[in-house]
């Protein structure tokens, strides 16, 4: 597919409002829910640029999320209004690096995200080509560090089994990217989440997991940073394959919002 080299907006923004139903136990937006909203904003921007789902589907292709890094200094809370701004940093025939900023109602940044998207053929699951115009690339900076190299977990302190069921899969009939984040969150008890906030997550999606498959979530704290955890989600059985790999950095944080009042 070739996209005409015509002037386009180099960023996209959409307003957001957080309802109570979308928050976690801390009364704040969860990292998994934020990832979903960032993906929605990216999808709308791609549609506006003419490189969205419908356009790629004509050639049997689709965008898939390969990597995501989100770093938040604070999270939106119940009934907060905020804005997601997203833009493309780089493009080539197969890949697109895309960034995002989360801005509060007063225009102050709450955090930022970096993501890598791959264009693949739906049938073969192999890389596909797409020609995107240089005008789609923005010079807007993203202040957070790129995703580091994520190393495999060697001596996990937590090994939690899980089975991917109907609610885990999306229309591709594979596990939705944000559901992996939720399965990782579930490995930490409520008492830990009450006293700590997930400040940054780096996650790489390596191999799609299908419906009704079993997996193991393996977690290990870094020796020199006890609130930073390496994570692998591996298929159960042998030979095992790694579905995703992540690095989580928590910070101490007292309960906020509703939890602070009870």
LINZIKA-V874643 format. One record per residue. N is the residue number from 1. PHI is phi in whole degrees, -180 to 180 (999 if undefined). PSI is psi in whole degrees, 0 to 359 (none if undefined). Layout:
n=N phi=PHI psi=PSI
n=N phi=PHI psi=PSI
This chain:
n=1 phi=999 psi=134
n=2 phi=-115 psi=128
n=3 phi=-99 psi=128
n=4 phi=-56 psi=143
n=5 phi=-85 psi=78
n=6 phi=-118 psi=153
n=7 phi=-61 psi=135
n=8 phi=-138 psi=164
n=9 phi=-69 psi=136
n=10 phi=-91 psi=7
n=11 phi=-155 psi=165
n=12 phi=-135 psi=142
n=13 phi=-138 psi=147
n=14 phi=-143 psi=140
n=15 phi=-77 psi=151
n=16 phi=-135 psi=151
n=17 phi=-138 psi=134
n=18 phi=-97 psi=118
n=19 phi=-91 psi=161
n=20 phi=-61 psi=327
n=21 phi=-66 psi=341
n=22 phi=-100 psi=3
n=23 phi=-96 psi=163
n=24 phi=-92 psi=193
n=25 phi=-66 psi=340
n=26 phi=-82 psi=356
n=27 phi=78 psi=20
n=28 phi=-126 psi=162
n=29 phi=-61 psi=134
n=30 phi=-83 psi=161
n=31 phi=-65 psi=322
n=32 phi=-64 psi=317
n=33 phi=-67 psi=323
n=34 phi=-65 psi=318
n=35 phi=-58 psi=318
n=36 phi=-60 psi=317
n=37 phi=-67 psi=322
n=38 phi=-64 psi=320
n=39 phi=-65 psi=320
n=40 phi=-62 psi=316
n=41 phi=-63 psi=318
n=42 phi=-63 psi=320
n=43 phi=-65 psi=317
n=44 phi=-65 psi=320
n=45 phi=-63 psi=315
n=46 phi=-61 psi=320
n=47 phi=-61 psi=316
n=48 phi=-64 psi=329
n=49 phi=-84 psi=352
n=50 phi=84 psi=19
n=51 phi=-127 psi=36
n=52 phi=-93 psi=194
n=53 phi=-57 psi=309
n=54 phi=-64 psi=320
n=55 phi=-67 psi=314
n=56 phi=-68 psi=328
n=57 phi=-65 psi=334
n=58 phi=-61 psi=334
n=59 phi=-103 psi=9
n=60 phi=76 psi=24
n=61 phi=-114 psi=169
n=62 phi=-160 psi=156
n=63 phi=-83 psi=138
n=64 phi=-128 psi=144
n=65 phi=-79 psi=124
n=66 phi=-100 psi=318
n=67 phi=-145 psi=150
n=68 phi=-145 psi=134
n=69 phi=-128 psi=128
n=70 phi=-129 psi=131
n=71 phi=-130 psi=120
n=72 phi=-123 psi=127
n=73 phi=-79 psi=331
n=74 phi=-158 psi=155
n=75 phi=-106 psi=147
n=76 phi=-58 psi=145
n=77 phi=-114 psi=175
n=78 phi=-51 psi=128
n=79 phi=73 psi=5
n=80 phi=-68 psi=145
n=81 phi=-105 psi=144
n=82 phi=-155 psi=180
n=83 phi=-139 psi=140
n=84 phi=-107 psi=126
n=85 phi=-113 psi=129
n=86 phi=-132 psi=148
n=87 phi=-155 psi=162
n=88 phi=-95 psi=130
n=89 phi=-94 psi=315
n=90 phi=-144 psi=158
n=91 phi=-142 psi=149
n=92 phi=-146 psi=195
n=93 phi=-65 psi=331
n=94 phi=-120 psi=340
n=95 phi=-130 psi=154
n=96 phi=-140 psi=124
n=97 phi=-91 psi=128
n=98 phi=-130 psi=139
n=99 phi=-118 psi=168
n=100 phi=-153 psi=152
n=101 phi=-125 psi=143
n=102 phi=-108 psi=119
n=103 phi=-118 psi=134
n=104 phi=-80 psi=179
n=105 phi=-64 psi=338
n=106 phi=-93 psi=4
n=107 phi=87 psi=12
n=108 phi=-94 psi=138
n=109 phi=-69 psi=135
n=110 phi=-100 psi=335
n=111 phi=173 psi=181
n=112 phi=-146 psi=165
n=113 phi=-143 psi=150
n=114 phi=-125 psi=141
n=115 phi=-145 psi=156
n=116 phi=-125 psi=128
n=117 phi=-118 psi=140
n=118 phi=-116 psi=141
n=119 phi=-93 psi=122
n=120 phi=-128 psi=160
n=121 phi=-82 psi=128
n=122 phi=-63 psi=320
n=123 phi=-73 psi=313
n=124 phi=-88 psi=341
n=125 phi=62 psi=22
n=126 phi=-100 psi=159
n=127 phi=-57 psi=140
n=128 phi=-120 psi=160
n=129 phi=-99 psi=143
n=130 phi=-147 psi=132
n=131 phi=-99 psi=116
n=132 phi=-112 psi=144
n=133 phi=-71 psi=144
n=134 phi=-60 psi=334
n=135 phi=-67 psi=345
n=136 phi=-78 psi=345
n=137 phi=-86 psi=137
n=138 phi=-108 psi=150
n=139 phi=-92 psi=3
n=140 phi=-59 psi=128
n=141 phi=-80 psi=156
n=142 phi=-120 psi=118
n=143 phi=-78 psi=350
n=144 phi=-89 psi=155
n=145 phi=-67 psi=149
n=146 phi=-63 psi=165
n=147 phi=-64 psi=130
n=148 phi=-76 psi=173
n=149 phi=-69 psi=126
n=150 phi=-96 psi=120
n=151 phi=-96 psi=150
n=152 phi=-66 psi=152
n=153 phi=-78 psi=125
n=154 phi=-103 psi=322
n=155 phi=-133 psi=78
n=156 phi=-67 psi=141
n=157 phi=-92 psi=343
n=158 phi=-129 psi=130
n=159 phi=-132 psi=109
n=160 phi=-118 psi=122
n=161 phi=-77 psi=149
n=162 phi=-149 psi=155
n=163 phi=-122 psi=132
n=164 phi=-86 psi=118
n=165 phi=-112 psi=191
n=166 phi=-55 psi=317
n=167 phi=-71 psi=350
n=168 phi=-86 psi=339
n=169 phi=-99 psi=156
n=170 phi=-114 psi=195
n=171 phi=-67 psi=343
n=172 phi=-77 psi=353
n=173 phi=67 psi=27
n=174 phi=-126 psi=168
n=175 phi=-64 psi=130
n=176 phi=-66 psi=143
n=177 phi=-58 psi=318
n=178 phi=-70 psi=337
n=179 phi=-67 psi=329
n=180 phi=-61 psi=318
n=181 phi=-62 psi=320
n=182 phi=-66 psi=321
n=183 phi=-64 psi=324
n=184 phi=-67 psi=313
n=185 phi=-54 psi=321
n=186 phi=-68 psi=347
n=187 phi=-80 psi=347
n=188 phi=-104 psi=135
n=189 phi=-69 psi=161
n=190 phi=-57 psi=322
n=191 phi=-61 psi=325
n=192 phi=-69 psi=314
n=193 phi=-63 psi=326
n=194 phi=-63 psi=328
n=195 phi=-105 psi=0
n=196 phi=-142 psi=148
n=197 phi=-118 psi=137
n=198 phi=-74 psi=107
n=199 phi=-84 psi=320
n=200 phi=-144 psi=140
n=201 phi=-130 psi=134
n=202 phi=-117 psi=124
n=203 phi=-137 psi=136
n=204 phi=-118 psi=129
n=205 phi=-97 psi=115
n=206 phi=-106 psi=318
n=207 phi=-147 psi=127
n=208 phi=-66 psi=142
n=209 phi=-106 psi=131
n=210 phi=-89 psi=171
n=211 phi=-59 psi=142
n=212 phi=65 psi=23
n=213 phi=-94 psi=155
n=214 phi=-105 psi=148
n=215 phi=-146 psi=167
n=216 phi=-123 psi=127
n=217 phi=-94 psi=117
n=218 phi=-113 psi=127
n=219 phi=-132 psi=137
n=220 phi=-143 psi=131
n=221 phi=-71 psi=149
n=222 phi=-72 psi=139
n=223 phi=-57 psi=323
n=224 phi=-98 psi=5
n=225 phi=-152 psi=87
n=226 phi=-66 psi=346
n=227 phi=-101 psi=11
n=228 phi=-114 psi=130
n=229 phi=-126 psi=135
n=230 phi=-88 psi=143
n=231 phi=-138 psi=135
n=232 phi=-123 psi=139
n=233 phi=-113 psi=108
n=234 phi=-109 psi=151
n=235 phi=-67 psi=147
n=236 phi=-79 psi=156
n=237 phi=86 psi=185
n=238 phi=-130 psi=143
n=239 phi=-77 psi=140
n=240 phi=-80 psi=145
n=241 phi=-122 psi=151
n=242 phi=-92 psi=120
n=243 phi=-78 psi=318
n=244 phi=-154 psi=159
n=245 phi=-135 psi=140
n=246 phi=-145 psi=162
n=247 phi=-133 psi=125
n=248 phi=-117 psi=134
n=249 phi=-122 psi=115
n=250 phi=-99 psi=156
n=251 phi=-131 psi=147
n=252 phi=-61 psi=137
n=253 phi=-158 psi=120
n=254 phi=-66 psi=158
n=255 phi=-57 psi=143
n=256 phi=-128 psi=173
n=257 phi=59 psi=227
n=258 phi=-58 psi=319
n=259 phi=-63 psi=330
n=260 phi=-72 psi=347
n=261 phi=-103 psi=358
n=262 phi=-120 psi=none
